[in-house]
Amino acid sequence: MATPSDRTAELRRALAAMAPYLLSHHRADEHYRCHRLRIDDREVAVCARCSGVYPGIAIGTLAVLFGVGGGLWAPLVAFGPAPALADWAVTTFTDRRGHNAVRTVTGATLGLAYGVALPWVLTTATVWPVAVAVGYGTAAAVGLRLSE
């Protein structure tokens, strides 16, 4: 049976193995998809798309909670994820490497759509955004499968 010190050592090994992926889930050979930040003497890779997604989620959530831009919510939820999916597909299935500025902007539209859809569904009886999410999720899953 594992002792507490064995579990602690295993947890430390796992955290050390995960640390390089905390701000960027890309392997080192894919760091061209990342913004590079210099902190003191160290360079940190931050996923370009995620750097748009997370602020977008926060802004979208706040928009719903404060009732801002309600007329834009439906088109945003319906079409906001499309640019990120299209950019990902182009850079995955062609020789184009893409640009981090595009990844960040398309990540922001994706994040806004996430940020609007979830609280909107949770605070109203609106369920069609769930169907939109299933559609985009299916498209992404098929794309991931084809990219293997």
CYANA upper distance limits for C-alpha pairs under 8 A (distance plus 0.5 A):
  2 ALA  CA      6 ASP  CA      6.32
  2 ALA  CA      7 ARG  CA      7.12
  3 THR  CA      7 ARG  CA      6.88
  4 PRO  CA      8 THR  CA      6.62
  5 SER  CA      9 ALA  CA      6.60
  6 ASP  CA     10 GLU  CA      6.67
  7 ARG  CA     11 LEU  CA      6.56
  8 THR  CA     12 ARG  CA      6.69
  9 ALA  CA     13 ARG  CA      6.76
 10 GLU  CA     14 ALA  CA      6.68
 11 LEU  CA     15 LEU  CA      6.61
 12 ARG  CA     16 ALA  CA      6.56
 13 ARG  CA     17 ALA  CA      6.69
 14 ALA  CA     18 MET  CA      6.73
 15 LEU  CA     19 ALA  CA      6.48
 16 ALA  CA     20 PRO  CA      8.38
 18 MET  CA     22 LEU  CA      7.11
 20 PRO  CA     24 SER  CA      7.74
 20 PRO  CA     25 HIS  CA      8.49
 21 TYR  CA     25 HIS  CA      5.15
 21 TYR  CA     26 HIS  CA      7.42
 23 LEU  CA     44 VAL  CA      8.50
 23 LEU  CA     45 ALA  CA      7.17
 23 LEU  CA     46 VAL  CA      5.48
 23 LEU  CA     47 CYS  CA      6.98
 24 SER  CA     34 CYS  CA      7.66
 24 SER  CA     45 ALA  CA      6.49
 24 SER  CA     46 VAL  CA      5.44
 24 SER  CA     47 CYS  CA      5.18
 25 HIS  CA     47 CYS  CA      7.52
 26 HIS  CA     30 GLU  CA      6.08
 26 HIS  CA     31 HIS  CA      6.76
 26 HIS  CA     33 ARG  CA      8.25
 26 HIS  CA     47 CYS  CA      7.92
 27 ARG  CA     31 HIS  CA      7.16
 30 GLU  CA     34 CYS  CA      8.36
 31 HIS  CA     45 ALA  CA      7.28
 31 HIS  CA     47 CYS  CA      8.48
 33 ARG  CA     47 CYS  CA      6.84
 33 ARG  CA     48 ALA  CA      6.53
 33 ARG  CA     99 HIS  CA      8.13
 33 ARG  CA    100 ASN  CA      6.59
 34 CYS  CA     45 ALA  CA      6.06
 34 CYS  CA     46 VAL  CA      5.61
 34 CYS  CA     47 CYS  CA      4.84
 34 CYS  CA     48 ALA  CA      5.23
 34 CYS  CA    100 ASN  CA      7.26
 35 HIS  CA     45 ALA  CA      6.25
 35 HIS  CA     46 VAL  CA      5.66
 35 HIS  CA     47 CYS  CA      6.78
 35 HIS  CA     48 ALA  CA      6.06
 35 HIS  CA    100 ASN  CA      7.55
 36 ARG  CA     43 GLU  CA      6.85
 36 ARG  CA     44 VAL  CA      6.07
 36 ARG  CA     45 ALA  CA      5.18
 36 ARG  CA     46 VAL  CA      6.79
 37 LEU  CA     43 GLU  CA      6.06
 37 LEU  CA     44 VAL  CA      5.57
 37 LEU  CA     45 ALA  CA      6.90
 37 LEU  CA     46 VAL  CA      7.95
 38 ARG  CA     42 ARG  CA      6.17
 38 ARG  CA     43 GLU  CA      4.97
 38 ARG  CA     44 VAL  CA      6.68
 39 ILE  CA     43 GLU  CA      6.65
 39 ILE  CA     44 VAL  CA      7.63
 46 VAL  CA     50 CYS  CA      8.29
 46 VAL  CA     51 SER  CA      7.51
 47 CYS  CA     51 SER  CA      6.60
 48 ALA  CA     52 GLY  CA      7.46
 48 ALA  CA    100 ASN  CA      6.01
 48 ALA  CA    101 ALA  CA      7.91
 48 ALA  CA    103 ARG  CA      6.18
 48 ALA  CA    104 THR  CA      5.62
 48 ALA  CA    107 GLY  CA      8.39
 49 ARG  CA     53 VAL  CA      6.75
 49 ARG  CA    100 ASN  CA      7.95
 49 ARG  CA    103 ARG  CA      5.10
 49 ARG  CA    104 THR  CA      5.00
 49 ARG  CA    105 VAL  CA      8.00
 49 ARG  CA    106 THR  CA      7.48
 49 ARG  CA    107 GLY  CA      5.08
 49 ARG  CA    108 ALA  CA      8.12
 50 CYS  CA     54 TYR  CA      6.58
 50 CYS  CA    104 THR  CA      7.56
 50 CYS  CA    107 GLY  CA      6.65
 51 SER  CA     55 PRO  CA      7.59
 51 SER  CA    104 THR  CA      6.53
 51 SER  CA    107 GLY  CA      7.74
 51 SER  CA    108 ALA  CA      8.33
 52 GLY  CA     56 GLY  CA      6.52
 52 GLY  CA    103 ARG  CA      8.22
 52 GLY  CA    104 THR  CA      5.09
 52 GLY  CA    105 VAL  CA      6.60
 52 GLY  CA    106 THR  CA      7.77
 52 GLY  CA    107 GLY  CA      4.99
 52 GLY  CA    108 ALA  CA      4.54
 52 GLY  CA    109 THR  CA      8.26
 52 GLY  CA    111 GLY  CA      7.36
 53 VAL  CA     57 ILE  CA      6.64
 53 VAL  CA    104 THR  CA      8.03
 53 VAL  CA    107 GLY  CA      5.00
 53 VAL  CA    108 ALA  CA      5.23
 53 VAL  CA    109 THR  CA      7.86
 53 VAL  CA    110 LEU  CA      6.59
 53 VAL  CA    111 GLY  CA      4.54
 53 VAL  CA    112 LEU  CA      7.85
 54 TYR  CA     58 ALA  CA      6.92
 54 TYR  CA    108 ALA  CA      8.04
 54 TYR  CA    111 GLY  CA      6.57
 55 PRO  CA     59 ILE  CA      6.65
 55 PRO  CA    108 ALA  CA      7.49
 55 PRO  CA    111 GLY  CA      7.57
 56 GLY  CA     60 GLY  CA      6.42
 56 GLY  CA    107 GLY  CA      8.13
 56 GLY  CA    108 ALA  CA      5.26
 56 GLY  CA    109 THR  CA      7.21
 56 GLY  CA    110 LEU  CA      7.75
 56 GLY  CA    111 GLY  CA      4.64
 56 GLY  CA    112 LEU  CA      4.82
 56 GLY  CA    113 ALA  CA      8.33
 56 GLY  CA    114 TYR  CA      8.44
 56 GLY  CA    115 GLY  CA      7.17
 57 ILE  CA     61 THR  CA      6.50
 57 ILE  CA    108 ALA  CA      8.37
 57 ILE  CA    111 GLY  CA      4.89
 57 ILE  CA    112 LEU  CA      5.57
 57 ILE  CA    113 ALA  CA      7.89
 57 ILE  CA    114 TYR  CA      6.33
 57 ILE  CA    115 GLY  CA      4.42
 57 ILE  CA    116 VAL  CA      7.94
 58 ALA  CA     62 LEU  CA      6.71
 58 ALA  CA    111 GLY  CA      8.43
 58 ALA  CA    112 LEU  CA      8.20
 58 ALA  CA    115 GLY  CA      6.72
 59 ILE  CA     63 ALA  CA      6.61
 59 ILE  CA    112 LEU  CA      7.07
 59 ILE  CA    115 GLY  CA      7.39
 60 GLY  CA     64 VAL  CA      6.95
 60 GLY  CA    111 GLY  CA      7.83
 60 GLY  CA    112 LEU  CA      5.09
 60 GLY  CA    113 ALA  CA      7.35
 60 GLY  CA    114 TYR  CA      7.75
 60 GLY  CA    115 GLY  CA      4.61
 60 GLY  CA    116 VAL  CA      5.12
 61 THR  CA     65 LEU  CA      6.68
 61 THR  CA    112 LEU  CA      8.28
 61 THR  CA    115 GLY  CA      4.93
 61 THR  CA    116 VAL  CA      5.86
 61 THR  CA    118 LEU  CA      8.36
 61 THR  CA    119 PRO  CA      6.89
 62 LEU  CA     66 PHE  CA      6.48
 62 LEU  CA    115 GLY  CA      8.45
 63 ALA  CA     67 GLY  CA      6.20
 63 ALA  CA     68 VAL  CA      5.24
 63 ALA  CA     69 GLY  CA      7.31
 63 ALA  CA    116 VAL  CA      7.62
 64 VAL  CA     68 VAL  CA      6.76
 64 VAL  CA     70 GLY  CA      7.91
 64 VAL  CA    116 VAL  CA      6.46
 64 VAL  CA    119 PRO  CA      7.17
 64 VAL  CA    120 TRP  CA      6.99
 65 LEU  CA    119 PRO  CA      8.03
 69 GLY  CA     73 TRP  CA      7.35
 72 LEU  CA     76 LEU  CA      6.50
 73 TRP  CA     77 VAL  CA      6.52
 73 TRP  CA    113 ALA  CA      8.33
 73 TRP  CA    116 VAL  CA      7.04
 73 TRP  CA    117 ALA  CA      8.35
 74 ALA  CA     78 ALA  CA      6.57
 75 PRO  CA     79 PHE  CA      6.25
 75 PRO  CA     80 GLY  CA      7.86
 76 LEU  CA     80 GLY  CA      5.26
 76 LEU  CA    109 THR  CA      8.19
 76 LEU  CA    112 LEU  CA      7.89
 76 LEU  CA    113 ALA  CA      6.03
 77 VAL  CA     81 PRO  CA      7.86
 77 VAL  CA    112 LEU  CA      8.44
 77 VAL  CA    113 ALA  CA      5.04
 77 VAL  CA    114 TYR  CA      7.76
 77 VAL  CA    116 VAL  CA      7.45
 77 VAL  CA    117 ALA  CA      6.58
 77 VAL  CA    129 PRO  CA      7.22
 77 VAL  CA    132 VAL  CA      8.11
 78 ALA  CA    113 ALA  CA      8.31
 78 ALA  CA    129 PRO  CA      7.95
 78 ALA  CA    132 VAL  CA      6.88
 79 PHE  CA     83 PRO  CA      8.36
 80 GLY  CA    109 THR  CA      5.45
 80 GLY  CA    110 LEU  CA      5.78
 80 GLY  CA    112 LEU  CA      7.73
 80 GLY  CA    113 ALA  CA      5.90
 81 PRO  CA     85 LEU  CA      6.83
 81 PRO  CA    106 THR  CA      8.19
 81 PRO  CA    109 THR  CA      6.88
 81 PRO  CA    110 LEU  CA      4.88
 81 PRO  CA    111 GLY  CA      8.47
 81 PRO  CA    113 ALA  CA      7.09
 81 PRO  CA    136 TYR  CA      8.00
 82 ALA  CA     86 ALA  CA      6.48
 82 ALA  CA    110 LEU  CA      8.23
 83 PRO  CA     87 ASP  CA      6.50
 83 PRO  CA    106 THR  CA      6.01
 83 PRO  CA    109 THR  CA      8.15
 83 PRO  CA    110 LEU  CA      8.31
 84 ALA  CA     88 TRP  CA      6.50
 84 ALA  CA    103 ARG  CA      7.59
 84 ALA  CA    106 THR  CA      5.18
 84 ALA  CA    107 GLY  CA      6.47
 84 ALA  CA    109 THR  CA      8.16
 84 ALA  CA    110 LEU  CA      6.94
 85 LEU  CA     89 ALA  CA      6.59
 85 LEU  CA    140 ALA  CA      7.69
 86 ALA  CA     90 VAL  CA      6.64
 87 ASP  CA     91 THR  CA      6.73
 87 ASP  CA     98 GLY  CA      8.13
 87 ASP  CA    102 VAL  CA      8.44
 87 ASP  CA    103 ARG  CA      7.83
 87 ASP  CA    106 THR  CA      8.19
 88 TRP  CA     92 THR  CA      6.41
 89 ALA  CA     93 PHE  CA      6.28
 89 ALA  CA     94 THR  CA      8.46
 89 ALA  CA    143 GLY  CA      7.80
 90 VAL  CA     94 THR  CA      6.14
 90 VAL  CA     96 ARG  CA      7.36
 91 THR  CA     95 ASP  CA      7.25
 91 THR  CA     96 ARG  CA      5.75
 91 THR  CA     97 ARG  CA      5.86
 91 THR  CA     98 GLY  CA      6.49
 92 THR  CA    147 SER  CA      7.53
 93 PHE  CA    147 SER  CA      7.72
 98 GLY  CA    102 VAL  CA      7.88
 98 GLY  CA    103 ARG  CA      8.28
 99 HIS  CA    103 ARG  CA      6.90
100 ASN  CA    104 THR  CA      6.59
101 ALA  CA    105 VAL  CA      6.75
102 VAL  CA    106 THR  CA      6.48
103 ARG  CA    107 GLY  CA      6.33
104 THR  CA    108 ALA  CA      6.65
105 VAL  CA    109 THR  CA      7.02
106 THR  CA    110 LEU  CA      6.71
107 GLY  CA    111 GLY  CA      6.48
108 ALA  CA    112 LEU  CA      6.51
109 THR  CA    113 ALA  CA      6.70
110 LEU  CA    114 TYR  CA      6.80
111 GLY  CA    115 GLY  CA      6.39
112 LEU  CA    116 VAL  CA      6.52
113 ALA  CA    117 ALA  CA      6.39
114 TYR  CA    118 LEU  CA      6.66
115 GLY  CA    119 PRO  CA      7.50
116 VAL  CA    120 TRP  CA      6.46
117 ALA  CA    121 VAL  CA      6.51
117 ALA  CA    129 PRO  CA      6.60
118 LEU  CA    122 LEU  CA      6.65
119 PRO  CA    123 THR  CA      6.33
120 TRP  CA    124 THR  CA      6.45
120 TRP  CA    126 THR  CA      7.56
121 VAL  CA    125 ALA  CA      6.96
121 VAL  CA    126 THR  CA      5.83
121 VAL  CA    127 VAL  CA      6.45
121 VAL  CA    129 PRO  CA      7.59
121 VAL  CA    130 VAL  CA      8.29
127 VAL  CA    131 ALA  CA      7.81
128 TRP  CA    132 VAL  CA      7.00
129 PRO  CA    133 ALA  CA      6.62
130 VAL  CA    134 VAL  CA      6.68
131 ALA  CA    135 GLY  CA      6.68
132 VAL  CA    136 TYR  CA      6.79
133 ALA  CA    137 GLY  CA      6.30
134 VAL  CA    138 THR  CA      6.43
135 GLY  CA    139 ALA  CA      6.77
136 TYR  CA    140 ALA  CA      6.59
137 GLY  CA    141 ALA  CA      6.54
138 THR  CA    142 VAL  CA      6.62
139 ALA  CA    143 GLY  CA      6.62
140 ALA  CA    144 LEU  CA      6.56
141 ALA  CA    145 ARG  CA      6.63
142 VAL  CA    146 LEU  CA      6.64
143 GLY  CA    147 SER  CA      6.60
144 LEU  CA    148 GLU  CA      7.13
